[in-house]
Amino acid sequence: MILPIVAYGDPVLRKVGIDIDKDYPDLDILIENMKETMTNASGVGLAAPQIGKAIRLFVVNATPFSEDEELDSEERKFLATFDKVFINAKILKEEGDEWAFNEGCLSIPDIREDVFRQEKITIEYLDENFEKHTDVIKGIAARVVQHEYDHIEGILFTDKISSLKKRLIKKKLENISKGKIRADYRMKFPLLKRK
């Protein structure tokens, strides 16, 4: 089932997610719904807060980046199969040079900004079968994971841009929270005035 994506301004996007266990109600259905919602919105990641749930869960499918001819063949090959579920994730280490990449967010449609992040992470998480993993991820895949991880920490990509850029997009952000935006997918707006 395709779920509505929560728009900028909703308090759930600012909550630090809580850990869940394998008894979380209908977890397998929730994960499938999140994957379907992400794909429907042409996203490469979706975190539970973006569908109104303040829990430590996000899904990532970076395969669309595998078509990028500017990336080396090894990274494209890695991205082609990078489709994962992250439960109770914890980034243990971020390392390497910070590099800029133009990011967007399904909760903040029509706004894209360059965000600086480190190039390599070590992350510990549980998969959908509650098996524990510790992975070292780099490049575009690391960036996607860092972006989604920020969501379960109550952080948005707009928090990582300069104060000048924040001032320049302030009105756009207000309009998004009021529903004065057109998205190609279902959204839930916190300040939408019903007529």
Summary of the structure (lengths in Angstrom):
residues: 195
radius of gyration: 16.3
end to end distance: 27.4
largest distance: 52.8
contacts: 595
relative contact order: 0.21
helix: 34%
strand: 32%
